Amino acid sequence: MSLGWTAWYTLAVLVLMVVGLVRSWARTDLVLLGSLGLLLIAGVLSPEDAFAGFANPAVIAIGALFVVAAGVDRTGALGFVDGLLRPRSASKGAAVVRLFVPTAVLSGVLNNTPVVAMLIPRIQAWARERGIPASKLLIPLSTAAIVGGWLTLIGTSTNVVVHGLMQAEGLDGFSFFDLTYIGVPAVLAVGAYYALIGHRLLPNRDGAGGAPRQDYRFELLVSPEASWLGQTVEEAGLRMLGDAFLSRIRRGDSVFGASPETPLEAGDVLEFAGDAQAHDALLARPGLLRKAPTVGDGSEADLPLFEVVVAPGSRLEGKTLKSADFRERYGGVVLAIRRRDGQVEGGLGNVFLRAGDLLLVEGKGALQNRLSVQSQDFALVAPIDTLRPITSRAPIALAILFGMIGLVAFGLLPLASAAFAAALGMVVTGCLRGPSVLRAMDGPVLLVIGAALGIGHAVEVTGLAGVAARGVELIGAWGGPVGALIAVYVVSNLLAELVTNKASAALMVPVALAVAADLGADPVGFCIAVAVGSAASFLTPIGYQTNLMVMSAGGYKYTDFTRAGAPVSLIVAVVTITVCSLVWL
């Protein structure tokens, strides 16, 4: 099969897109929109075809599902699961089982991001109560949220994207429980792995008897009126601090270690390591002042604190707080920084930020909303020690959620219609109000999906999908249809690590459909391989948003995800290929 110039041009655009995403030339949505624009300008796609993705029912459904999940979260309805998840003993295996299954079930019907965001502070508190290192539980939490997404059609937006693309090709798409064939054995197998083996491969951090915690680094200033000026660190009572320790002192241009014999002078900048409570406790000591500026006019005391995780591709990556104008841009003040490897050198204002950095930010109550809408910059925005209370509208939110599930599960309404009706119900009943609705829809994610669908259409109409299908069939020729299924799964999984899971799904569905047509096989099995393979990101913290959310909270390193996640990847791959082969081939 000969390829025309449009195919070669599209291939060049795809290569350019992948390079742009890997090298973080711009935000993900901007890279994909730029790629779509190149295809549009060259005439590879007509305006109708290029922008048809934004009118795809999958985009409407995903935006509506975001609103439904936000309504459930905002009303505190997720608080009802506390009793199910709270560990009853200090056994790590039992604690993993207790959090894994309910988390997976929740993620099967809700966007997993708010589920994980809600559970992180709870699990940290429960881990302290039971003497279990939080690092033994937080990667299993993220994994449960990912694997649980395959329990139903609405479990992940990747499922919905593949479903919408199948319908656009005149197929029925997935039924509500098609993916359940994969989800149930995957949840049971991966949960058993973490309970028996996986938690032993995870580090011992943030817990009694383990390695040192990954603390915040923050700065305080020695007041000119301090009564202990001229005294040593030990004489001033700054040596044995319990939850914090004084690591370094900056005096003018000099930086030196804080030994017990070091005398203290007015204007010294003291660099501490500790948690948010240690920061507040030290600031309450006479003679220590905050170095960070105040928010607004400083008239409000005890402003709320938020933990914020820098997202991959964020505008903050590679910049300092000063060069990024953090306070002016976002309206909050960064009091401390926590980095997974603990390597935070120099004054906080001069630290070059990385993806995964956890920032302790002070601001007024509206700061959470301002930061949450910046999903391209922040993977997590969570208030410190603030758990959303269960409100009187929580039962209404749950009723709307389960009503939507019933309408889709029994085939009474298409997914997009049921999700839109449920989102509207959240607004009408007051479960979600005003600007929160627009913030919940996560515009950048919807732009990524819409653009990816348009690019996927170009892959199909230019003949690239057919050529890729031949290649997949050749790769899997040794195993017949099963070999082709394995090839589709592996390519989808690898592509998701290079681009995004949604872009991988949009690019691979045309290929999967072409492979199924050539083999005369049921396309559902191949499309499920694409949906699962595109979302099965367990090896790196940046492969899936929930991994990044737990990274700093658990003090993890990149290798922690790879060591514990490699067996999970293998388990999910074996389950997916086996079930798809038995049920659909």
C-alpha positions as CSV (number, residue, x, y, z in Angstrom):
1,M,0.0,0.0,0.0
2,S,1.5,3.3,-1.2
3,L,1.2,6.4,1.0
4,G,0.5,9.8,-0.3
5,W,2.0,13.0,0.8
6,T,-0.7,13.6,3.4
7,A,0.3,10.4,5.2
8,W,4.0,11.4,5.3
9,Y,3.1,14.9,6.4
10,T,0.8,13.5,9.1
11,L,3.6,11.1,10.3
12,A,6.0,14.1,10.5
13,V,3.5,16.0,12.6
14,L,3.0,13.0,14.9
15,V,6.8,12.8,15.4
16,L,7.0,16.5,16.0
17,M,4.1,16.2,18.5
18,V,5.8,13.4,20.4
19,V,9.1,15.3,20.6
20,G,7.2,18.4,21.8
21,L,5.5,16.4,24.6
22,V,8.6,14.5,25.7
23,R,10.7,17.7,25.8
24,S,7.8,19.8,27.4
25,W,7.9,22.5,24.8
26,A,4.5,23.7,26.0
27,R,1.5,22.5,27.9
28,T,0.1,19.2,26.6
29,D,-3.1,20.8,25.3
30,L,-1.2,23.5,23.4
31,V,1.1,20.9,21.8
32,L,-1.9,18.8,20.6
33,L,-3.8,21.9,19.4
34,G,-0.7,23.1,17.5
35,S,-0.4,19.6,15.9
36,L,-4.0,19.7,14.9
37,G,-3.5,23.2,13.5
38,L,-0.7,22.0,11.3
39,L,-2.9,19.2,9.9
40,L,-5.7,21.8,9.3
41,I,-3.5,24.4,7.6
42,A,-2.0,21.8,5.2
43,G,-5.5,20.6,4.2
44,V,-5.0,17.1,5.6
45,L,-8.2,17.7,7.6
46,S,-11.1,19.8,6.7
47,P,-12.4,22.2,9.4
48,E,-15.3,19.9,9.9
49,D,-13.1,16.8,10.4
50,A,-10.5,18.7,12.5
51,F,-13.0,20.1,15.0
52,A,-15.4,17.1,15.0
53,G,-13.6,15.7,18.0
54,F,-14.8,18.6,20.1
55,A,-18.4,17.7,19.3
56,N,-17.8,14.0,19.9
57,P,-20.2,12.7,22.6
58,A,-17.1,11.4,24.5
59,V,-16.0,15.0,25.2
60,I,-19.4,16.0,26.4
61,A,-19.6,12.9,28.6
62,I,-16.2,13.4,30.1
63,G,-16.8,17.1,30.9
64,A,-20.2,16.1,32.5
65,L,-18.6,13.3,34.5
66,F,-16.0,15.8,35.9
67,V,-18.9,17.9,37.1
68,V,-20.6,14.9,38.7
69,A,-17.4,13.9,40.5
70,A,-16.9,17.5,41.7
71,G,-20.5,17.6,43.1
72,V,-20.0,14.4,45.0
73,D,-16.7,15.7,46.4
74,R,-17.9,19.2,47.2
75,T,-20.8,17.8,49.3
76,G,-18.5,15.6,51.3
77,A,-20.3,12.5,50.1
78,L,-17.0,10.6,49.9
79,G,-16.7,11.0,53.6
80,F,-19.1,8.1,54.0
81,V,-16.3,5.7,53.0
82,D,-14.1,6.5,56.0
83,G,-15.3,3.6,58.0
84,L,-14.6,1.2,55.2
85,L,-11.1,2.3,54.6
86,R,-9.7,3.0,58.0
87,P,-7.2,0.3,59.0
88,R,-8.1,-1.8,62.0
89,S,-4.7,-3.1,62.8
90,A,-1.0,-2.4,62.3
91,S,-0.7,-5.2,59.7
92,K,0.5,-3.6,56.4
93,G,-1.0,-6.3,54.3
94,A,-4.4,-6.0,55.9
95,A,-4.3,-2.2,55.7
96,V,-3.5,-2.4,51.9
97,V,-6.5,-4.8,51.4
98,R,-8.8,-2.5,53.4
99,L,-8.0,0.6,51.3
100,F,-7.5,-1.1,47.9
101,V,-10.9,-2.6,47.2
102,P,-13.1,0.3,48.3
103,T,-10.8,2.8,46.5
104,A,-11.0,0.7,43.3
105,V,-14.8,0.6,43.5
106,L,-15.0,4.3,44.0
107,S,-12.8,4.9,41.0
108,G,-15.0,2.7,38.9
109,V,-17.8,5.2,39.2
110,L,-15.9,8.5,39.8
111,N,-13.0,10.4,38.4
112,N,-10.1,9.0,40.3
113,T,-8.4,12.4,40.8
114,P,-10.8,13.7,43.5
115,V,-10.9,10.2,45.1
116,V,-7.1,10.1,45.6
117,A,-7.0,13.8,46.6
118,M,-9.6,13.1,49.3
119,L,-7.9,10.0,50.6
120,I,-4.2,11.2,50.8
121,P,-4.6,13.2,54.0
122,R,-6.9,10.5,55.5
123,I,-4.4,7.8,54.8
124,Q,-1.5,9.8,56.2
125,A,-3.5,10.4,59.4
126,W,-4.5,6.7,59.7
127,A,-0.9,5.6,59.0
128,R,0.3,7.7,62.0
129,E,-2.4,6.3,64.2
130,R,-1.5,2.7,63.4
131,G,2.3,3.2,63.2
132,I,2.3,2.2,59.5
133,P,4.6,4.1,57.1
134,A,2.4,6.1,54.8
135,S,4.8,5.1,51.9
136,K,3.5,1.5,52.3
137,L,0.0,2.7,51.4
138,L,0.1,5.6,49.0
139,I,1.4,3.9,45.9
140,P,-1.2,1.1,46.4
141,L,-3.8,3.9,46.7
142,S,-2.9,5.3,43.3
143,T,-2.7,1.8,41.8
144,A,-6.1,1.0,43.1
145,A,-7.5,4.2,41.6
146,I,-6.0,3.3,38.2
147,V,-7.0,-0.4,38.2
148,G,-10.5,0.4,39.5
149,G,-11.1,2.6,36.4
150,W,-11.6,-0.6,34.5
151,L,-14.6,-1.8,36.6
152,T,-17.1,0.2,34.5
153,L,-17.3,2.2,31.3
154,I,-17.2,5.5,33.2
155,G,-14.2,4.5,35.4
156,T,-11.7,6.5,33.4
157,S,-11.9,9.1,30.6
158,T,-9.7,6.8,28.5
159,N,-12.5,4.3,28.5
160,V,-15.0,7.0,27.4
161,V,-12.7,8.2,24.6
162,V,-12.3,4.7,23.1
163,H,-16.1,4.2,23.5
164,G,-16.8,7.5,21.6
165,L,-14.4,6.6,18.8
166,M,-16.0,3.3,18.3
167,Q,-19.4,4.9,18.1
168,A,-18.0,7.4,15.6
169,E,-17.1,4.5,13.4
170,G,-20.7,3.2,13.5
171,L,-20.1,0.5,16.2
172,D,-22.1,0.1,19.4
173,G,-19.1,0.9,21.6
174,F,-18.7,-0.7,25.0
175,S,-21.5,-1.7,27.2
176,F,-21.4,-0.4,30.8
177,F,-19.8,-3.6,32.1
178,D,-17.7,-4.8,29.2
179,L,-14.5,-3.6,30.9
180,T,-15.7,-5.2,34.2
181,Y,-14.4,-8.5,32.7
182,I,-10.9,-7.0,33.0
183,G,-11.5,-4.8,36.1
184,V,-12.6,-7.4,38.5
185,P,-9.7,-9.9,38.1
186,A,-7.2,-7.1,37.8
187,V,-8.4,-5.5,41.1
188,L,-8.3,-8.9,42.9
189,A,-4.9,-9.9,41.4
190,V,-3.2,-6.5,42.0
191,G,-4.7,-6.1,45.4
192,A,-3.5,-9.6,46.4
193,Y,0.0,-8.8,45.0
194,Y,0.3,-5.6,47.1
195,A,-1.1,-7.2,50.2
196,L,1.3,-10.2,50.0
197,I,4.4,-8.9,48.2
198,G,4.1,-5.4,46.8
199,H,4.1,-3.5,50.1
200,R,7.4,-5.2,51.0
201,L,9.0,-3.6,47.9
202,L,7.9,-0.1,48.9
203,P,10.2,2.1,51.0
204,N,9.8,2.6,54.8
205,R,9.2,6.4,55.0
206,D,7.0,8.7,57.0
207,G,6.6,6.1,59.7
208,A,8.0,5.0,63.0
209,G,11.2,3.0,62.7
210,G,11.7,3.8,59.0
211,A,14.0,6.0,57.1
212,P,13.9,9.8,57.7
213,R,10.8,11.5,56.5
214,Q,10.8,13.6,53.4
215,D,10.2,16.9,55.2
216,Y,9.5,20.4,53.9
217,R,12.3,22.9,53.7
218,F,11.3,26.3,55.1
219,E,13.0,29.5,56.2
220,L,12.6,31.7,59.2
221,L,14.3,35.0,60.1
222,V,16.1,35.9,63.4
223,S,14.4,39.0,64.8
224,P,16.6,42.0,65.9
225,E,14.6,41.9,69.1
226,A,15.3,38.2,69.9
227,S,16.4,37.8,73.5
228,W,18.9,35.1,72.6
229,L,21.0,37.1,70.1
230,G,24.6,36.1,70.4
231,Q,23.8,32.8,71.9
232,T,24.6,29.5,70.2
233,V,22.1,27.3,68.4
234,E,22.0,25.0,71.5
235,E,21.7,27.8,74.0
236,A,18.8,29.3,72.0
237,G,16.9,26.0,72.2
238,L,17.0,25.4,68.4
239,R,18.8,22.1,68.5
240,M,16.4,19.5,69.9
241,L,13.1,20.5,68.2
242,G,11.3,17.1,67.9
243,D,9.3,17.4,64.6
244,A,11.9,19.7,62.9
245,F,15.6,20.4,62.8
246,L,17.7,23.3,61.9
247,S,19.9,22.3,58.9
248,R,21.6,25.5,57.7
249,I,22.1,29.2,58.4
250,R,22.4,31.9,55.7
251,R,24.2,35.0,56.8
252,G,24.5,37.5,54.0
253,D,26.2,35.6,51.1
254,S,27.5,32.9,53.4
255,V,25.8,29.5,54.0
256,F,27.0,27.1,56.7
257,G,25.8,24.2,58.6
258,A,24.0,24.8,61.9
259,S,26.2,23.1,64.5
260,P,25.2,23.4,68.2
261,E,28.1,25.9,68.8
262,T,27.1,28.3,66.0
263,P,26.2,31.7,67.4
264,L,23.1,33.4,66.1
265,E,22.9,37.0,64.8
266,A,20.0,39.3,63.9
267,G,18.9,38.9,60.3
268,D,20.2,35.3,60.1
269,V,18.0,33.1,57.8
270,L,17.5,29.8,59.4
271,E,16.7,26.8,57.1
272,F,14.6,24.2,58.8
273,A,13.3,20.7,57.8
274,G,9.9,19.7,59.2
275,D,6.2,19.4,58.6
276,A,3.6,22.2,58.4
277,Q,2.8,22.0,62.1
278,A,6.5,22.4,62.9
279,H,6.6,25.6,60.8
280,D,3.7,27.1,62.7
281,A,5.1,26.0,66.1
282,L,8.5,27.6,65.3
283,L,6.9,30.8,64.1
284,A,5.1,31.1,67.4
285,R,8.5,31.2,69.2
286,P,9.7,34.7,70.4
287,G,12.6,35.9,68.2
288,L,11.6,34.1,65.0
289,L,9.9,35.9,62.1
290,R,8.5,34.7,58.8
291,K,10.7,35.4,55.9
292,A,8.0,34.9,53.2
293,P,5.8,37.9,52.6
294,T,2.3,38.0,53.8
295,V,-0.8,37.6,51.6
296,G,-2.7,40.8,50.9
297,D,-2.3,43.5,53.6
298,G,-1.4,41.0,56.3
299,S,-4.5,41.8,58.4
300,E,-5.8,38.3,58.4
301,A,-4.2,35.9,60.9
302,D,-4.1,32.1,60.6
303,L,-4.7,32.0,56.8
304,P,-5.3,28.4,55.5
305,L,-2.5,26.3,54.2
306,F,-2.6,24.2,51.1
307,E,-0.3,21.4,49.7
308,V,0.2,21.9,46.0
309,V,2.0,19.4,43.6
310,V,3.8,20.8,40.5
311,A,2.5,19.0,37.5
312,P,4.6,17.7,34.5
313,G,4.7,20.4,31.8
314,S,3.7,23.1,34.4
315,R,4.7,26.7,33.6
316,L,6.7,26.5,36.9
317,E,9.0,23.8,35.8
318,G,12.6,25.0,35.5
319,K,11.7,28.4,37.1
320,T,12.2,29.8,40.5
321,L,9.3,31.2,42.6
322,K,10.7,34.7,41.9
323,S,11.0,34.3,38.2
324,A,7.6,32.7,38.0
325,D,6.0,35.6,40.0
326,F,4.2,33.0,42.0
327,R,2.6,35.4,44.5
328,E,1.4,37.8,41.8
329,R,0.2,35.1,39.4
330,Y,-1.6,32.8,41.8
331,G,-2.3,35.0,44.9
332,G,-0.6,32.7,47.4
333,V,2.8,32.6,49.2
334,V,5.0,29.5,49.2
335,L,6.2,28.9,52.7
336,A,8.1,25.7,52.1
337,I,9.1,23.1,49.5
338,R,9.4,19.4,49.7
339,R,11.3,17.4,47.1
340,R,11.2,13.7,46.7
341,D,15.0,13.4,47.0
342,G,15.3,16.1,49.7
343,Q,17.7,18.1,47.6
344,V,16.5,21.7,48.0
345,E,19.5,24.0,48.0
346,G,19.7,27.7,48.6
347,G,16.9,30.2,49.5
348,L,13.4,29.1,48.6
349,G,13.0,31.9,46.2
350,N,15.9,30.7,44.2
351,V,15.1,27.0,44.0
352,F,14.4,25.8,40.4
353,L,11.1,23.9,40.6
354,R,10.6,20.4,39.2
355,A,7.5,18.3,38.5
356,G,6.5,16.5,41.6
357,D,7.7,19.2,44.0
358,L,5.3,19.7,46.9
359,L,4.7,23.3,47.9
360,L,3.2,24.5,51.1
361,V,1.2,27.5,50.1
362,E,-0.5,30.1,52.3
363,G,-3.5,32.1,51.0
364,K,-7.0,33.1,51.5
365,G,-9.9,30.6,51.2
366,A,-10.4,31.4,47.5
367,L,-6.8,30.3,46.8
368,Q,-7.8,26.7,46.5
369,N,-10.3,27.5,43.7
370,R,-7.7,29.6,41.9
371,L,-5.1,26.9,42.0
372,S,-7.4,24.0,41.2
373,V,-8.5,25.6,37.9
374,Q,-4.8,25.6,36.9
375,S,-4.7,21.9,36.3
376,Q,-2.0,22.3,33.7
377,D,0.3,23.7,36.5
378,F,-0.8,21.7,39.6
379,A,-1.5,18.0,39.9
380,L,-2.9,18.3,43.4
381,V,-4.3,21.2,45.5
382,A,-5.3,20.0,49.0
383,P,-6.0,22.0,52.2
384,I,-3.8,21.1,55.1
385,D,-5.6,19.2,57.9
386,T,-9.0,20.1,56.4
387,L,-11.3,17.2,55.5
388,R,-14.4,18.3,53.6
389,P,-17.4,17.8,56.0
390,I,-20.5,15.7,54.9
391,T,-23.2,18.2,54.1
392,S,-27.0,17.9,53.9
393,R,-26.7,17.6,50.1
394,A,-24.4,14.6,50.2
395,P,-27.3,12.1,49.9
396,I,-28.7,14.1,46.9
397,A,-25.3,13.9,45.2
398,L,-25.1,10.2,45.8
399,A,-28.6,9.7,44.5
400,I,-27.8,11.6,41.3
401,L,-24.6,9.6,40.8
402,F,-26.3,6.2,41.3
403,G,-29.2,7.4,39.1
404,M,-26.8,8.2,36.3
405,I,-25.1,4.8,36.7
406,G,-28.5,3.0,36.5
407,L,-29.6,4.9,33.4
408,V,-26.4,3.9,31.6
409,A,-26.1,0.4,33.0
410,F,-29.6,-0.6,31.9
411,G,-29.3,1.1,28.5
412,L,-32.0,3.6,29.2
413,L,-29.9,6.6,28.1
414,P,-26.6,6.9,26.2
415,L,-23.6,7.8,28.4
416,A,-23.4,11.4,27.2
417,S,-27.1,12.0,27.8
418,A,-27.1,10.5,31.3
419,A,-23.9,12.2,32.3
420,F,-25.1,15.6,31.1
421,A,-28.4,15.1,32.9
422,A,-26.5,14.2,36.1
423,A,-24.3,17.2,35.8
424,L,-27.3,19.4,35.4
425,G,-28.8,17.8,38.4
426,M,-25.8,18.6,40.5
427,V,-26.2,22.3,39.5
428,V,-30.0,22.5,40.0
429,T,-29.9,20.9,43.4
430,G,-27.0,23.1,44.6
431,C,-24.5,20.4,45.0
432,L,-22.2,22.4,42.8
433,R,-22.5,26.2,42.3
434,G,-21.3,29.0,40.1
435,P,-17.7,29.1,38.9
436,S,-17.1,25.7,40.4
437,V,-19.0,24.1,37.5
438,L,-16.6,25.5,34.9
439,R,-13.5,24.7,37.0
440,A,-14.7,21.1,37.5
441,M,-14.9,20.5,33.7
442,D,-11.1,20.9,33.4
443,G,-10.8,22.7,30.1
444,P,-7.2,21.7,29.3
445,V,-8.1,18.0,29.6
446,L,-11.1,18.4,27.3
447,L,-9.0,20.3,24.8
448,V,-6.4,17.5,24.8
449,I,-9.2,14.9,24.1
450,G,-10.8,17.0,21.3
451,A,-7.5,17.6,19.6
452,A,-6.4,14.0,20.0
453,L,-9.6,12.8,18.4
454,G,-9.0,15.1,15.4
455,I,-5.4,13.9,15.1
456,G,-6.6,10.3,15.3
457,H,-9.0,10.9,12.4
458,A,-6.1,12.1,10.3
459,V,-4.2,8.9,11.1
460,E,-7.2,7.0,9.8
461,V,-8.1,8.9,6.6
462,T,-4.5,9.3,5.4
463,G,-3.9,5.5,5.5
464,L,-1.4,5.5,8.4
465,A,-3.8,3.4,10.5
466,G,-3.9,0.7,7.8
467,V,-0.1,0.6,7.5
468,A,0.3,0.5,11.3
469,A,-2.2,-2.3,11.3
470,R,-0.1,-4.3,8.9
471,G,2.9,-3.7,11.1
472,V,1.1,-4.8,14.2
473,E,-0.1,-7.9,12.4
474,L,3.5,-8.7,11.3
475,I,4.8,-8.2,14.8
476,G,2.1,-10.5,16.2
477,A,2.1,-12.9,13.3
478,W,3.8,-15.6,15.4
479,G,0.7,-15.7,17.7
480,G,-2.2,-15.2,15.3
481,P,-5.0,-13.0,16.7
482,V,-3.6,-13.3,20.2
483,G,-0.2,-12.1,19.0
484,A,-1.9,-9.1,17.3
485,L,-3.8,-8.4,20.5
486,I,-0.5,-8.4,22.5
487,A,1.1,-6.1,19.9
488,V,-1.8,-3.6,20.1
489,Y,-1.7,-3.6,23.9
490,V,2.1,-3.1,24.1
491,V,2.2,-0.4,21.5
492,S,-0.7,1.5,23.3
493,N,1.1,1.2,26.6
494,L,4.4,2.5,25.2
495,L,2.7,5.3,23.3
496,A,0.9,6.4,26.5
497,E,4.3,6.8,28.2
498,L,5.5,9.1,25.4
499,V,2.4,11.2,24.9
500,T,-0.7,11.0,27.1
501,N,-3.1,8.2,27.8
502,K,-5.9,9.9,26.0
503,A,-3.8,10.8,22.9
504,S,-2.6,7.2,22.8
505,A,-6.1,5.9,22.8
506,A,-7.2,8.3,20.1
507,L,-4.2,7.3,17.9
508,M,-4.5,3.6,18.5
509,V,-8.3,3.0,18.1
510,P,-8.1,3.4,14.3
511,V,-5.2,0.9,14.2
512,A,-7.1,-1.5,16.5
513,L,-10.2,-1.4,14.4
514,A,-8.2,-2.0,11.2
515,V,-6.4,-5.0,12.8
516,A,-9.8,-6.5,13.9
517,A,-11.3,-5.9,10.4
518,D,-8.3,-7.6,8.7
519,L,-8.5,-10.6,11.1
520,G,-12.3,-10.8,11.0
521,A,-12.3,-10.5,14.8
522,D,-14.6,-8.8,17.3
523,P,-13.3,-5.2,17.5
524,V,-14.4,-4.9,21.2
525,G,-11.4,-7.0,22.4
526,F,-8.9,-5.0,20.5
527,C,-10.4,-1.7,21.7
528,I,-10.4,-2.8,25.3
529,A,-6.7,-3.7,24.8
530,V,-6.2,0.0,23.7
531,A,-8.2,1.4,26.6
532,V,-6.4,-0.6,29.3
533,G,-2.9,-0.4,27.7
534,S,-3.2,3.4,27.4
535,A,-4.1,3.8,31.1
536,A,-1.9,1.1,32.6
537,S,0.9,3.5,33.7
538,F,2.5,2.1,36.8
539,L,6.3,2.4,36.1
540,T,6.8,6.1,36.5
541,P,5.3,8.9,38.7
542,I,4.6,11.0,35.6
543,G,2.7,8.3,33.7
544,Y,-0.6,8.9,35.5
545,Q,-1.7,11.9,37.5
546,T,-2.6,10.0,40.6
547,N,1.0,8.6,40.7
548,L,2.3,12.2,40.8
549,M,-0.2,13.2,43.5
550,V,1.1,10.6,45.9
551,M,4.8,11.0,45.0
552,S,5.8,13.8,47.4
553,A,3.2,12.8,50.0
554,G,4.9,9.4,50.3
555,G,8.4,10.7,49.9
556,Y,8.9,8.4,46.9
557,K,11.7,8.3,44.3
558,Y,11.2,7.3,40.6
559,T,12.7,3.9,41.3
560,D,10.0,3.2,43.9
561,F,7.3,3.3,41.2
562,T,9.4,1.1,38.9
563,R,10.3,-1.5,41.5
564,A,6.7,-2.0,42.8
565,G,4.9,-1.2,39.5
566,A,6.7,-3.6,37.2
567,P,4.9,-6.7,38.5
568,V,1.6,-4.7,38.4
569,S,2.2,-3.9,34.7
570,L,2.8,-7.6,34.0
571,I,-0.3,-8.7,36.0
572,V,-2.5,-6.2,34.2
573,A,-1.1,-7.2,30.8
574,V,-1.6,-10.9,31.4
575,V,-5.2,-10.4,32.7
576,T,-6.1,-8.2,29.8
577,I,-4.7,-10.4,27.1
578,T,-6.1,-13.6,28.7
579,V,-9.6,-12.2,29.2
580,C,-9.8,-10.5,25.8
581,S,-8.7,-13.7,24.1
582,L,-11.2,-15.9,26.0
583,V,-14.2,-13.5,25.7
584,W,-13.8,-11.7,22.3
585,L,-11.5,-13.7,20.1
